[in-house]
Every structure is written in C-alpha cells, then in structure tokens.
C-alpha cells in the first residue's frame, strides 16, 4: 500500500493539576492515502474522548473533504470511544454521503463496538472484519 502522510496530530495531555503530560496516555491520529483504491485511511490510537472530540471532528472533516472514493477510519488500536466522538462519526458519514463518497469504519475492540451501538450509529456503517475488507469494498 502506498501511503502518503497527510496529517499527523498529537493531542496534548494534561494531568489532573493541568500541569503536564500524563505519562501513559498517547493519542495519535494519522491520515494516509491508498492510491490503488482511491481511499483515505484515518488511523486512530488510544482514547477518543470529549477532550479530543473537536480535533477528531476536524480530522474527519479534512478526510471527507479530500478527493477520494472512500474514507476508512481504522479504530483497531482505539481503546476508548466516547459517545460524542461516535456522534461525530455519524456527522462525518452524512458529510461523506453529500460529497459522494463512502465513510467506512473498522473496529477491533468490543468496547468501541459497544460505544457505536449505544450512540445509535452502528447501523450506519457496514461491518468490516479487516482493513483489507474495508479497502476492497
């Protein structure tokens, strides 16, 4: 897969005192292109909670605004997905549809699947067992 890093962001973590990074938390988002399939891949690691909701929403908007056939959000390395972030996926799905492309989600964690179910957005996305399946769809 040819991958071109388009965007890489780290959200600054702040401890309870607001003074510095939390030692064991890391959030990393990357956006790549798969030229053969005309897809943009958004890989997410760590926790997606209310603290990073706006940045994640902007990342999805950027990805959906690119010239491609599909955006694949890879949540396999995501350990936590907040309800607001799940709602952002629904919003991005609607925006993708308006732009004539497909937004696909690949999960790997039961907790992430559960958050999508609770938020009521799971039915919006087909289930893909692997990234390959999502890219080939």
FENNOR-V58264 format. One record per residue. N is the residue number from 1. RES is the residue in three letters. OMEGA is omega in degrees with one decimal (NA if undefined). Layout:
n:N res:RES omega:OMEGA
n:N res:RES omega:OMEGA
//
This chain:
n:1 res:UNK omega:174.5
n:2 res:UNK omega:-179.7
n:3 res:UNK omega:179.6
n:4 res:UNK omega:178.3
n:5 res:UNK omega:-179.6
n:6 res:UNK omega:-175.5
n:7 res:UNK omega:175.5
n:8 res:UNK omega:-178.0
n:9 res:UNK omega:169.0
n:10 res:UNK omega:176.4
n:11 res:UNK omega:179.0
n:12 res:UNK omega:177.2
n:13 res:UNK omega:179.7
n:14 res:UNK omega:179.2
n:15 res:UNK omega:-175.6
n:16 res:UNK omega:179.4
n:17 res:UNK omega:-178.4
n:18 res:UNK omega:-171.7
n:19 res:UNK omega:-177.3
n:20 res:UNK omega:-176.5
n:21 res:UNK omega:172.4
n:22 res:UNK omega:-170.8
n:23 res:UNK omega:-172.6
n:24 res:UNK omega:179.2
n:25 res:UNK omega:176.4
n:26 res:UNK omega:175.8
n:27 res:UNK omega:-179.1
n:28 res:UNK omega:177.9
n:29 res:UNK omega:174.8
n:30 res:UNK omega:177.3
n:31 res:UNK omega:-177.9
n:32 res:UNK omega:175.1
n:33 res:UNK omega:170.9
n:34 res:UNK omega:-172.1
n:35 res:UNK omega:-177.4
n:36 res:UNK omega:-176.0
n:37 res:UNK omega:-178.3
n:38 res:UNK omega:-179.9
n:39 res:UNK omega:168.4
n:40 res:UNK omega:-179.3
n:41 res:UNK omega:175.4
n:42 res:UNK omega:180.0
n:43 res:UNK omega:-177.9
n:44 res:UNK omega:177.0
n:45 res:UNK omega:172.9
n:46 res:UNK omega:-174.9
n:47 res:UNK omega:175.2
n:48 res:UNK omega:-177.4
n:49 res:UNK omega:-176.5
n:50 res:UNK omega:-178.7
n:51 res:UNK omega:-178.0
n:52 res:UNK omega:-176.4
n:53 res:UNK omega:-177.5
n:54 res:UNK omega:179.2
n:55 res:UNK omega:178.9
n:56 res:UNK omega:178.4
n:57 res:UNK omega:177.8
n:58 res:UNK omega:177.7
n:59 res:UNK omega:177.7
n:60 res:UNK omega:177.7
n:61 res:UNK omega:177.8
n:62 res:UNK omega:-178.0
n:63 res:UNK omega:-178.3
n:64 res:UNK omega:179.3
n:65 res:UNK omega:-179.7
n:66 res:UNK omega:176.7
n:67 res:UNK omega:179.7
n:68 res:UNK omega:177.5
n:69 res:UNK omega:-176.4
n:70 res:UNK omega:171.0
n:71 res:UNK omega:179.1
n:72 res:UNK omega:177.9
n:73 res:UNK omega:-177.6
n:74 res:UNK omega:-179.3
n:75 res:UNK omega:-176.2
n:76 res:UNK omega:-179.7
n:77 res:UNK omega:178.8
n:78 res:UNK omega:-178.1
n:79 res:UNK omega:-178.8
n:80 res:UNK omega:177.4
n:81 res:UNK omega:179.0
n:82 res:UNK omega:-178.6
n:83 res:UNK omega:178.7
n:84 res:UNK omega:178.5
n:85 res:UNK omega:176.0
n:86 res:UNK omega:177.1
n:87 res:UNK omega:176.7
n:88 res:UNK omega:176.0
n:89 res:UNK omega:178.0
n:90 res:UNK omega:178.1
n:91 res:UNK omega:178.5
n:92 res:UNK omega:177.5
n:93 res:UNK omega:178.6
n:94 res:UNK omega:178.8
n:95 res:UNK omega:178.2
n:96 res:UNK omega:179.6
n:97 res:UNK omega:177.9
n:98 res:UNK omega:179.4
n:99 res:UNK omega:177.2
n:100 res:UNK omega:176.8
n:101 res:UNK omega:-175.8
n:102 res:UNK omega:173.3
n:103 res:UNK omega:-177.1
n:104 res:UNK omega:-178.8
n:105 res:UNK omega:174.5
n:106 res:UNK omega:179.5
n:107 res:UNK omega:177.4
n:108 res:UNK omega:-173.4
n:109 res:UNK omega:179.6
n:110 res:UNK omega:179.5
n:111 res:UNK omega:177.6
n:112 res:UNK omega:176.3
n:113 res:UNK omega:-179.8
n:114 res:UNK omega:178.4
n:115 res:UNK omega:177.4
n:116 res:UNK omega:178.0
n:117 res:UNK omega:-177.8
n:118 res:UNK omega:179.9
n:119 res:UNK omega:178.9
n:120 res:UNK omega:-177.4
n:121 res:UNK omega:-177.4
n:122 res:UNK omega:-179.9
n:123 res:UNK omega:179.7
n:124 res:UNK omega:-172.9
n:125 res:UNK omega:172.6
n:126 res:UNK omega:177.4
n:127 res:UNK omega:177.2
n:128 res:UNK omega:-177.2
n:129 res:UNK omega:-178.3
n:130 res:UNK omega:174.4
n:131 res:UNK omega:179.9
n:132 res:UNK omega:179.4
n:133 res:UNK omega:179.8
n:134 res:UNK omega:178.9
n:135 res:UNK omega:-177.6
n:136 res:UNK omega:-176.2
n:137 res:UNK omega:NA
//
